[in-house]
Amino acid sequence: MAKAAKTAIKTKDQKAAADAKNWTKVVRTVRSPKTGSYTFKESIVHKDNIKEHLGS
């Protein structure tokens, strides 16, 4: 079982740790027009803008 690194973040700056929970990692699959293979594009998006990001 791995050690939790979260405790170090919370003790240093609780406001930053609370704000970090509002962000989400979005992974999209995109098909390459040349080869037809799939690639993955990752981005960090605020939780209020996820649907807008996926719609585009």
Secondary structure, 3 states (H helix, E strand, C coil): CCCCCHHHHHHHCHHHHHHHCCEEEEEEEEECCCCCCEEEEEEEEEHHHHHHHHHC
